[in-house]
Amino acid sequence: MNFGTTQPTNQAVLDFVRTTAEVTKPDQIFWIDGSEAEKAYLYDLAVKEGVLMKLNQEKLPGCYYGRSNPNDVARVENLTFICTPRKEEVGPTNNWAAPAEMYAKLNGLLAGCMKGRTLYVIPYLMGPAGSPLTKVGIEITDSIMVVLNMRIMTRAGAVAYKHLGESNDFNRGTHSMLDINPERRYIAHFPHDNVVISLGSNYGGNVLLGKKCLALRIGSFLGRNEGWMAEHMLLLCVESPEGKKNYVAAAFPSACGKTNFAMLIPPAKYAEKGWKITTIGDDIAWMRPGPDGRLYAINPEAGYFGVAPGTNMKSNPNAMISASKDTIFTNVALTEDLDVWWEGKDGPVPAKLTDWKGNPWTPDSKEKAAHPNSRFTAPMGNNPVLAPEANDPHGVPISAIIFGGRRATTMPLIMEAFNWSHGVYIGASMGSEMTAAAVGGLGQVRRDPMAMLPFAGYDMGEYFGHWLEMGKEIANPPMIFNVNWFRKDKDGNFMWPGFGENMRVLKWIVDRCNGAAKAVETAVGRMPVAEEFDIEGLKDFTAETFAECQKIDKEEWKNELLLQNEMFLKLYKTLPKELVFERELLASRLS
């Protein structure tokens, strides 16, 4: 079979590929069609070229392993640019570059860069086929690793051409590894042109252009202009024993248990009664008002790009099952029989491993066997609790939006916003405490509004304004909540057990959405009636512990208001007056 020769009929796509090829000078062009036969051919080719290694097929059927350059193992915020005519459009929290200057620089680097290489054309969908929210992307790349990951993370192939038809409305993405030199590394977004150019990297977050680039940075810009929202949020379904379904979107900064929450397993007492949690998405939500006045959401992705270290059958069994077949592992360690291993994986630590750099490793080694940001790319269809709604082109109606950060003090376990405007304020002021290893030191709060600080494709103050405007467009908006799984006692121990027990908080949230739970008003928000919140069966967690988890210390909160100033002052030129008003209201309630 002659792979990679079937070209589309769309003239705009043909022109984009032709002009890019004229600049990059590849030896050949390979047109991705998304077929299973093509997939087998590409994996064999990647192994032959030494890009991937086939893993133990008895333990991990259909799974492969790759390593990246040690200088190329994470997103590079300082080399990520938003290129707009006016610098003010991107705001003070993004890196700006003038479009003409950036195009000139990148085209200079692209000139002849694919000589001796294959130019792959990846047509892909972000979202289910036929959905009014779905967007089409065409990514050009010289990396077979990108091709195989994009085939997992998106709906790639001929399905995208069918959705696009003869339209010119698609994201133009160009990627080249160049020589993986950090000095020649750029991730540049041109939102007015719906263009992304990524050079000098082969790490997923920088080069899988459907993910953070289109789905969030370009997506948020398009959403603001077109009346929808692109958010860094998981999506899940809570189904009651009576069969009633509520859909929840949640935003958490990194290291706050986002994937675990998306794949939450209810504790035995809830499961036995018939409560079910199913996953719609673990990372990104696109949302828009529906004809019935509710906010509807889709997961634009088709796979999971998960962090491996710390993932195990206790922390996230569904993620482990999802990555048990047809998965690409990157920068983890290898066992002698070609299984994968990482810090925090189940079972004893192997006596001998090959680490993520390809070196021998033993438990006495000083460096970690797997890179802390090592990844697995797994098809969402592997998830045993994947919601059937994950492929619904209409999306799902959102009942609740949850924000949450990692805070040892101040923030309660659970609270509900008074209204949409107050909820936007809660999301806008969200933050997490950094670890001792982070720049700034232990306990310092890093603000990450709506978990979107690195991903909003335009000014963050205007982004808050878009949230407020969307609230006016939704007749029946979701209720907004804030959670904090990480509050500590005076001895520094976590008070809340977390993991599956988060189901207890989630049940209160959906009960509130359905008018089936009472709440008490406090200065900071509405909270559960203590006697009605379910703590039955929790070991070493008493009514007194719950009260401590919910405690509002006014002095801590007054300090919190001062800490929020840093972000709000940075955004003062475009910060909506409604958020200033909400902050003043909170200050008056605290006093």
C-alpha positions as CSV (number, residue, x, y, z in Angstrom):
1,M,0.0,0.0,0.0
2,N,1.3,3.4,-0.9
3,F,0.9,5.5,2.2
4,G,0.8,9.3,2.5
5,T,-0.2,10.2,-1.0
6,T,-3.9,10.9,-0.8
7,Q,-4.3,14.7,-1.0
8,P,-7.4,16.6,0.0
9,T,-9.4,18.7,-2.5
10,N,-9.6,21.8,-0.3
11,Q,-7.6,24.4,-2.2
12,A,-6.7,26.5,0.9
13,V,-5.1,23.4,2.5
14,L,-3.2,22.6,-0.6
15,D,-2.0,26.2,-0.9
16,F,-0.9,26.2,2.8
17,V,1.1,23.0,2.4
18,R,2.6,24.1,-1.0
19,T,3.8,27.4,0.3
20,T,5.3,25.8,3.5
21,A,7.1,23.2,1.4
22,E,8.5,25.8,-0.8
23,V,10.1,27.4,2.2
24,T,11.2,24.3,4.2
25,K,12.3,22.2,1.2
26,P,11.4,18.7,2.5
27,D,12.5,15.5,0.6
28,Q,8.9,14.3,0.5
29,I,5.4,15.1,1.7
30,F,3.3,12.6,3.7
31,W,-0.4,13.2,3.9
32,I,-1.9,11.7,7.1
33,D,-5.2,9.9,6.5
34,G,-5.8,8.5,10.0
35,S,-6.2,4.9,9.0
36,E,-5.2,1.9,11.1
37,A,-2.9,0.6,8.3
38,E,-1.2,4.0,8.2
39,K,-0.8,3.8,12.0
40,A,1.0,0.4,11.8
41,Y,3.3,1.7,9.1
42,L,4.2,4.8,11.0
43,Y,5.0,3.0,14.2
44,D,7.2,0.6,12.3
45,L,9.0,3.5,10.6
46,A,9.5,5.3,14.0
47,V,11.1,2.2,15.4
48,K,13.3,1.7,12.3
49,E,14.4,5.4,12.5
50,G,15.2,5.0,16.3
51,V,12.7,7.5,17.4
52,L,10.6,5.0,19.3
53,M,11.2,1.6,21.0
54,K,8.6,-1.1,21.1
55,L,7.8,-2.0,24.7
56,N,7.0,-5.5,26.2
57,Q,3.9,-6.3,24.1
58,E,2.7,-8.9,26.6
59,K,2.6,-6.4,29.4
60,L,1.9,-3.3,27.4
61,P,0.2,-4.2,24.1
62,G,0.6,-1.5,21.4
63,C,2.8,0.6,23.6
64,Y,6.0,2.4,22.6
65,Y,8.7,4.4,24.3
66,G,10.6,7.5,23.4
67,R,13.1,10.0,24.9
68,S,13.5,13.7,24.3
69,N,16.6,15.8,24.4
70,P,17.4,16.6,28.1
71,N,17.1,20.3,27.1
72,D,13.6,19.8,25.8
73,V,11.4,18.3,28.5
74,A,8.7,20.9,29.3
75,R,6.7,23.9,28.1
76,V,8.8,27.0,27.8
77,E,6.8,30.0,29.0
78,N,9.6,32.5,28.3
79,L,9.8,31.5,24.6
80,T,6.0,31.4,24.1
81,F,4.8,34.5,22.3
82,I,1.4,36.1,21.4
83,C,1.9,38.2,18.2
84,T,-0.7,40.9,17.7
85,P,-0.6,44.4,16.1
86,R,-0.9,46.1,19.4
87,K,1.1,45.1,22.5
88,E,-1.8,46.1,24.7
89,E,-3.9,43.2,23.3
90,V,-1.8,40.6,25.0
91,G,-1.6,42.3,28.4
92,P,1.2,42.3,31.0
93,T,1.1,38.5,31.7
94,N,2.0,37.3,28.1
95,N,5.1,37.7,26.0
96,W,4.4,39.9,23.0
97,A,6.1,40.2,19.6
98,A,5.2,42.2,16.5
99,P,3.7,39.9,13.9
100,A,5.8,41.1,11.0
101,E,9.0,40.9,12.9
102,M,8.2,37.4,14.3
103,Y,7.1,36.1,10.9
104,A,10.4,37.3,9.4
105,K,12.5,35.7,12.1
106,L,10.6,32.3,12.0
107,N,10.5,32.2,8.2
108,G,14.3,32.7,8.2
109,L,14.6,29.7,10.6
110,L,12.2,27.6,8.5
111,A,14.1,28.2,5.2
112,G,15.4,24.8,4.1
113,C,14.9,23.3,7.5
114,M,13.3,20.1,6.2
115,K,16.0,19.1,3.7
116,G,16.6,15.4,4.2
117,R,13.3,15.1,6.1
118,T,9.7,14.2,5.5
119,L,7.0,16.9,5.8
120,Y,4.0,15.4,7.4
121,V,0.5,17.0,7.0
122,I,-1.8,16.3,9.9
123,P,-5.4,17.2,9.4
124,Y,-7.2,17.1,12.8
125,L,-10.4,18.0,14.7
126,M,-10.5,19.6,18.1
127,G,-13.9,18.3,19.2
128,P,-16.4,15.6,18.0
129,A,-17.2,15.5,14.3
130,G,-20.3,17.5,13.5
131,S,-20.2,19.7,16.7
132,P,-20.8,23.4,16.2
133,L,-18.0,24.0,18.7
134,T,-15.4,21.8,16.8
135,K,-12.5,23.5,15.1
136,V,-10.2,22.1,12.3
137,G,-6.5,22.3,12.4
138,I,-3.8,21.4,9.9
139,E,-0.4,20.8,11.5
140,I,2.7,20.6,9.3
141,T,5.6,18.9,11.1
142,D,8.9,17.1,10.4
143,S,8.5,14.9,13.5
144,I,7.1,11.4,13.3
145,M,6.8,11.6,17.1
146,V,4.4,14.6,16.8
147,V,2.4,12.7,14.1
148,L,1.9,9.6,16.4
149,N,1.0,11.7,19.4
150,M,-1.4,13.9,17.5
151,R,-3.1,10.7,16.2
152,I,-3.9,9.9,19.9
153,M,-4.6,13.4,21.2
154,T,-6.9,14.5,18.3
155,R,-9.4,13.1,15.8
156,A,-6.8,13.1,13.0
157,G,-7.1,12.2,9.4
158,A,-9.7,12.3,6.7
159,V,-12.5,13.0,9.2
160,A,-11.1,16.5,9.5
161,Y,-11.2,17.2,5.8
162,K,-14.8,16.0,5.8
163,H,-15.7,18.4,8.6
164,L,-13.8,21.3,6.9
165,G,-15.3,20.8,3.4
166,E,-14.0,23.6,1.1
167,S,-13.9,26.1,3.9
168,N,-10.8,28.3,4.6
169,D,-11.6,28.3,8.3
170,F,-8.8,26.2,9.9
171,N,-5.8,26.7,12.2
172,R,-2.6,26.8,10.3
173,G,0.1,25.2,12.4
174,T,3.7,24.7,11.4
175,H,6.3,22.8,13.4
176,S,9.9,21.9,12.9
177,M,12.3,20.4,15.3
178,L,15.2,22.3,13.6
179,D,18.2,21.0,15.7
180,I,16.4,21.1,19.2
181,N,18.5,24.1,20.1
182,P,17.0,26.2,23.0
183,E,18.6,29.3,21.3
184,R,16.4,28.7,18.3
185,R,13.2,27.7,20.1
186,Y,10.0,29.7,19.7
187,I,6.3,28.9,20.2
188,A,4.5,31.8,18.4
189,H,0.8,32.4,18.2
190,F,-0.8,34.8,15.7
191,P,-4.4,34.9,16.9
192,H,-5.6,37.4,14.3
193,D,-4.4,35.0,11.6
194,N,-5.4,31.7,13.4
195,V,-1.7,30.7,12.9
196,V,0.8,28.9,15.2
197,I,4.5,28.3,14.5
198,S,6.6,26.2,16.8
199,L,10.3,25.7,16.2
200,G,13.2,24.1,18.0
201,S,11.3,21.7,20.3
202,N,9.9,18.2,20.2
203,Y,8.2,18.2,23.6
204,G,4.4,17.7,23.5
205,G,3.2,20.9,25.2
206,N,5.2,22.9,22.7
207,V,4.6,20.9,19.5
208,L,1.2,19.1,19.7
209,L,-0.3,22.3,18.3
210,G,-3.9,21.3,18.9
211,K,-3.4,21.2,22.7
212,K,-2.4,24.4,24.5
213,C,-1.8,26.4,21.4
214,L,-5.1,26.0,19.5
215,A,-7.3,24.7,22.3
216,L,-6.4,27.5,24.8
217,R,-4.3,30.4,23.5
218,I,-5.8,30.7,20.1
219,G,-9.1,29.2,21.3
220,S,-9.6,31.8,24.1
221,F,-9.0,34.6,21.6
222,L,-11.5,33.1,19.1
223,G,-14.0,32.4,22.0
224,R,-13.9,36.0,23.1
225,N,-14.6,37.2,19.5
226,E,-17.2,34.5,18.7
227,G,-19.1,34.3,22.1
228,W,-17.8,31.1,23.7
229,M,-15.2,30.1,26.2
230,A,-11.9,28.0,25.9
231,E,-11.0,26.9,29.4
232,H,-8.3,24.9,31.1
233,M,-10.9,22.7,32.8
234,L,-11.7,19.0,33.3
235,L,-15.2,17.8,32.6
236,L,-17.0,15.0,34.5
237,C,-20.4,13.5,35.0
238,V,-21.9,12.7,38.4
239,E,-24.8,10.2,38.1
240,S,-27.0,9.7,41.2
241,P,-28.5,6.3,42.2
242,E,-31.8,7.5,40.6
243,G,-30.0,8.1,37.3
244,K,-29.9,11.9,37.3
245,K,-26.8,13.3,35.7
246,N,-25.1,16.5,36.6
247,Y,-22.1,17.8,34.6
248,V,-19.2,19.6,36.3
249,A,-16.3,21.6,34.9
250,A,-13.3,22.3,37.2
251,A,-10.1,24.3,37.0
252,F,-7.0,23.5,39.1
253,P,-3.5,24.7,38.7
254,S,-0.7,22.1,38.3
255,A,-0.1,19.7,41.2
256,C,-3.7,20.1,42.6
257,G,-5.1,16.7,41.6
258,K,-6.8,17.7,38.3
259,T,-6.5,14.3,36.5
260,N,-7.3,12.4,39.7
261,F,-10.5,14.4,40.1
262,A,-11.5,13.9,36.4
263,M,-11.2,10.1,37.0
264,L,-12.5,10.0,40.6
265,I,-13.6,6.7,41.9
266,P,-16.4,7.0,44.5
267,P,-15.7,5.4,47.9
268,A,-17.4,2.0,48.5
269,K,-20.3,3.5,50.5
270,Y,-21.2,5.7,47.5
271,A,-20.5,3.1,44.8
272,E,-22.7,0.5,46.6
273,K,-25.6,3.0,46.6
274,G,-25.2,3.5,42.9
275,W,-23.3,6.7,42.5
276,K,-21.1,6.9,39.4
277,I,-18.5,9.3,38.1
278,T,-17.6,9.2,34.4
279,T,-14.9,11.3,32.6
280,I,-15.6,13.6,29.7
281,G,-12.3,15.4,29.7
282,D,-9.2,15.7,31.9
283,D,-7.7,19.0,30.7
284,I,-9.6,21.3,28.4
285,A,-13.3,22.5,28.0
286,W,-14.9,24.5,25.3
287,M,-18.2,26.0,26.4
288,R,-20.9,28.1,24.8
289,P,-24.5,29.1,25.7
290,G,-27.1,26.6,24.4
291,P,-30.7,27.3,23.1
292,D,-32.1,26.4,26.5
293,G,-30.2,29.1,28.3
294,R,-27.6,26.7,29.9
295,L,-23.9,26.6,29.3
296,Y,-22.8,23.6,27.2
297,A,-19.3,22.1,27.0
298,I,-17.3,19.7,24.9
299,N,-13.8,18.2,25.5
300,P,-12.0,19.1,22.3
301,E,-9.3,16.4,22.8
302,A,-9.4,12.7,22.1
303,G,-6.6,11.5,24.5
304,Y,-4.7,12.1,27.7
305,F,-1.3,13.7,27.9
306,G,-0.7,12.7,31.5
307,V,2.2,13.2,34.0
308,A,3.5,9.7,34.9
309,P,5.4,10.2,38.2
310,G,3.0,9.8,41.2
311,T,0.4,8.0,39.1
312,N,-0.4,4.5,40.5
313,M,-3.3,2.2,41.2
314,K,-4.1,4.1,44.5
315,S,-3.8,7.7,43.2
316,N,-5.5,7.1,39.8
317,P,-6.3,3.6,38.8
318,N,-8.3,4.7,35.8
319,A,-5.3,6.6,34.4
320,M,-3.2,3.5,34.9
321,I,-5.7,1.4,33.0
322,S,-5.9,4.1,30.3
323,A,-2.2,3.9,29.8
324,S,-2.0,0.1,29.7
325,K,-2.3,-0.3,25.9
326,D,-1.8,1.7,22.7
327,T,0.1,4.4,24.6
328,I,3.3,6.3,24.0
329,F,5.5,6.8,27.1
330,T,8.1,9.6,27.0
331,N,11.1,10.1,29.4
332,V,10.0,7.4,31.9
333,A,12.5,4.7,33.0
334,L,12.7,1.2,31.5
335,T,12.9,-2.1,33.2
336,E,15.2,-5.0,32.0
337,D,12.2,-6.7,30.3
338,L,11.1,-3.4,28.6
339,D,8.3,-2.5,30.9
340,V,8.0,1.2,32.1
341,W,8.7,2.5,35.6
342,W,8.6,5.9,37.3
343,E,8.8,7.2,40.9
344,G,5.5,6.5,42.6
345,K,4.5,3.5,40.4
346,D,3.1,0.5,42.2
347,G,5.2,-2.3,43.5
348,P,8.8,-2.5,44.7
349,V,11.5,-0.3,43.2
350,P,13.4,-2.4,40.6
351,A,17.0,-3.3,41.3
352,K,18.1,-2.2,37.8
353,L,16.6,0.3,35.4
354,T,17.6,2.4,32.4
355,D,16.8,5.9,33.3
356,W,15.1,8.5,31.1
357,K,18.5,9.6,29.7
358,G,19.4,6.0,28.7
359,N,21.9,5.5,31.5
360,P,22.0,2.5,34.0
361,W,20.1,3.3,37.2
362,T,19.9,1.6,40.6
363,P,18.0,2.7,43.8
364,D,21.4,4.1,45.0
365,S,21.5,6.5,42.1
366,K,21.3,10.2,43.0
367,E,19.1,11.3,40.1
368,K,15.5,10.3,39.5
369,A,14.9,7.3,37.1
370,A,12.0,9.1,35.3
371,H,12.0,12.8,34.5
372,P,9.5,14.6,36.9
373,N,7.6,15.7,33.8
374,S,7.7,12.4,32.0
375,R,4.4,11.6,30.2
376,F,2.0,9.1,28.8
377,T,-0.1,9.8,25.7
378,A,-3.1,7.5,25.9
379,P,-6.4,7.3,23.9
380,M,-9.4,8.4,25.9
381,G,-11.2,5.3,24.6
382,N,-9.0,3.3,27.0
383,N,-10.6,5.0,30.0
384,P,-12.9,2.4,31.7
385,V,-15.1,5.3,33.0
386,L,-15.2,7.3,29.8
387,A,-18.6,9.0,29.6
388,P,-20.5,8.3,26.4
389,E,-21.2,12.0,26.3
390,A,-17.5,12.5,25.5
391,N,-18.3,12.1,21.8
392,D,-21.6,14.0,21.9
393,P,-21.4,16.8,19.3
394,H,-24.0,18.8,21.3
395,G,-21.9,18.8,24.4
396,V,-23.2,18.6,28.0
397,P,-25.0,21.2,30.1
398,I,-22.8,22.4,33.0
399,S,-24.4,22.5,36.4
400,A,-21.3,23.6,38.4
401,I,-17.9,25.2,37.8
402,I,-15.3,24.4,40.5
403,F,-12.1,26.3,41.1
404,G,-9.4,25.1,43.5
405,G,-5.8,25.6,44.5
406,R,-3.3,24.2,46.9
407,R,-3.5,26.2,50.2
408,A,-2.4,25.1,53.6
409,T,-4.4,27.8,55.3
410,T,-7.1,30.4,54.7
411,M,-9.2,28.7,52.0
412,P,-11.9,26.4,53.3
413,L,-12.4,22.8,52.0
414,I,-15.6,23.9,50.2
415,M,-17.5,27.1,49.6
416,E,-20.1,28.3,47.1
417,A,-20.0,31.7,45.4
418,F,-22.9,34.0,46.0
419,N,-23.5,34.7,42.3
420,W,-21.7,34.6,38.9
421,S,-19.8,37.8,39.5
422,H,-18.6,36.7,42.9
423,G,-17.6,33.3,41.3
424,V,-15.6,35.1,38.6
425,Y,-13.8,37.0,41.4
426,I,-13.0,33.7,43.2
427,G,-11.6,32.3,40.0
428,A,-9.7,35.5,39.2
429,S,-8.0,35.5,42.6
430,M,-7.2,31.8,42.6
431,G,-3.7,30.8,43.7
432,S,-1.5,27.9,44.9
433,E,1.3,27.8,47.4
434,M,4.7,27.0,45.9
435,T,6.8,24.2,47.2
436,A,10.2,24.8,48.9
437,A,11.9,23.9,45.6
438,A,10.1,26.6,43.6
439,V,11.5,30.1,43.1
440,G,10.2,32.3,45.9
441,G,10.2,29.6,48.5
442,L,7.8,27.6,50.6
443,G,4.3,29.1,51.2
444,Q,4.5,31.9,48.7
445,V,1.2,32.0,46.8
446,R,1.5,32.0,43.0
447,R,-1.6,33.4,41.4
448,D,-3.0,31.4,38.5
449,P,-6.4,32.9,37.6
450,M,-8.8,30.2,36.4
451,A,-5.6,28.1,36.0
452,M,-5.3,30.1,32.7
453,L,-2.3,32.4,33.4
454,P,0.0,30.7,30.9
455,F,-2.8,30.0,28.4
456,A,-5.0,33.0,27.9
457,G,-4.3,34.3,24.4
458,Y,-5.0,37.9,25.2
459,D,-5.1,40.4,28.0
460,M,-6.0,38.7,31.3
461,G,-8.1,41.7,32.5
462,E,-10.2,41.5,29.3
463,Y,-10.4,37.7,29.8
464,F,-12.1,38.4,33.2
465,G,-14.4,40.8,31.4
466,H,-15.3,38.1,28.9
467,W,-16.3,35.8,31.8
468,L,-18.5,38.5,33.2
469,E,-20.1,39.2,29.8
470,M,-20.7,35.4,29.3
471,G,-22.6,35.4,32.6
472,K,-25.1,37.9,31.0
473,E,-25.5,35.7,28.0
474,I,-26.4,32.5,30.0
475,A,-30.0,32.6,31.3
476,N,-29.3,29.7,33.7
477,P,-25.6,29.9,34.5
478,P,-23.8,27.2,36.4
479,M,-23.2,27.7,40.1
480,I,-19.6,28.4,41.0
481,F,-17.7,26.7,43.9
482,N,-14.2,26.7,45.3
483,V,-12.5,23.7,46.9
484,N,-9.2,23.2,48.7
485,W,-8.1,19.6,49.3
486,F,-4.8,20.7,50.9
487,R,-5.6,22.5,54.1
488,K,-3.2,21.5,56.9
489,D,-3.6,21.3,60.7
490,K,-1.2,23.0,63.2
491,D,1.2,20.1,62.9
492,G,1.5,20.4,59.1
493,N,-0.7,17.4,58.3
494,F,-3.3,17.4,55.6
495,M,-6.8,17.4,57.3
496,W,-8.9,16.2,54.3
497,P,-8.2,12.6,53.1
498,G,-8.7,13.6,49.4
499,F,-8.7,11.1,46.5
500,G,-12.0,9.2,46.3
501,E,-13.3,10.9,49.4
502,N,-13.6,14.1,47.3
503,M,-16.9,12.5,46.2
504,R,-18.4,13.8,49.5
505,V,-17.6,17.4,48.5
506,L,-18.8,16.7,44.9
507,K,-22.1,15.3,46.2
508,W,-22.7,18.4,48.3
509,I,-22.0,20.5,45.2
510,V,-24.5,18.7,42.9
511,D,-27.1,18.6,45.8
512,R,-26.8,22.4,45.9
513,C,-27.2,22.6,42.2
514,N,-30.4,20.5,42.5
515,G,-31.7,22.4,45.5
516,A,-31.3,19.4,47.8
517,A,-28.8,20.7,50.3
518,K,-28.8,23.7,52.7
519,A,-26.0,26.2,53.1
520,V,-25.0,28.9,55.6
521,E,-23.7,32.3,54.5
522,T,-20.3,33.4,55.7
523,A,-18.2,36.5,54.8
524,V,-16.4,34.6,52.0
525,G,-19.2,32.4,50.6
526,R,-21.9,29.8,51.3
527,M,-20.8,26.7,53.2
528,P,-22.4,23.3,54.1
529,V,-24.5,23.0,57.2
530,A,-22.0,21.1,59.3
531,E,-24.5,18.6,60.6
532,E,-25.6,17.7,57.1
533,F,-22.2,17.2,55.4
534,D,-21.4,13.5,55.2
535,I,-18.3,12.5,57.1
536,E,-19.6,9.1,58.2
537,G,-17.0,6.4,58.0
538,L,-14.0,8.8,57.6
539,K,-11.2,7.6,59.8
540,D,-9.7,10.2,62.1
541,F,-12.0,12.9,60.6
542,T,-14.4,14.3,63.1
543,A,-16.9,17.1,63.2
544,E,-14.2,19.2,64.9
545,T,-11.8,18.5,62.0
546,F,-14.5,19.5,59.5
547,A,-15.0,22.7,61.4
548,E,-11.3,23.4,61.3
549,C,-11.3,22.7,57.5
550,Q,-14.0,25.3,57.1
551,K,-12.7,27.9,59.5
552,I,-12.6,31.5,58.4
553,D,-9.7,33.4,60.0
554,K,-10.4,37.1,59.4
555,E,-6.8,38.1,59.8
556,E,-5.7,35.5,57.3
557,W,-8.3,36.7,54.9
558,K,-7.4,40.4,55.3
559,N,-3.8,39.3,54.4
560,E,-5.2,37.4,51.5
561,L,-6.8,40.6,50.1
562,L,-3.4,42.3,50.3
563,L,-1.8,39.4,48.5
564,Q,-4.4,39.5,45.7
565,N,-3.3,43.1,45.1
566,E,-0.2,42.0,43.3
567,M,-2.1,40.4,40.4
568,F,-4.9,43.0,40.3
569,L,-2.5,45.9,40.2
570,K,-0.6,44.3,37.4
571,L,-3.9,44.2,35.5
572,Y,-5.3,47.5,36.7
573,K,-5.7,49.0,33.2
574,T,-8.3,46.5,32.1
575,L,-9.4,44.9,35.4
576,P,-13.3,45.0,35.3
577,K,-14.7,47.3,37.9
578,E,-17.0,44.4,39.0
579,L,-14.1,42.5,40.4
580,V,-12.9,45.6,42.3
581,F,-16.4,45.9,43.7
582,E,-16.4,42.2,44.7
583,R,-13.1,42.7,46.5
584,E,-14.5,45.7,48.4
585,L,-17.6,43.8,49.3
586,L,-15.5,41.0,50.7
587,A,-13.4,43.5,52.7
588,S,-16.5,45.0,54.2
589,R,-18.0,41.6,55.1
590,L,-14.7,40.7,56.8
591,S,-14.7,43.9,58.8
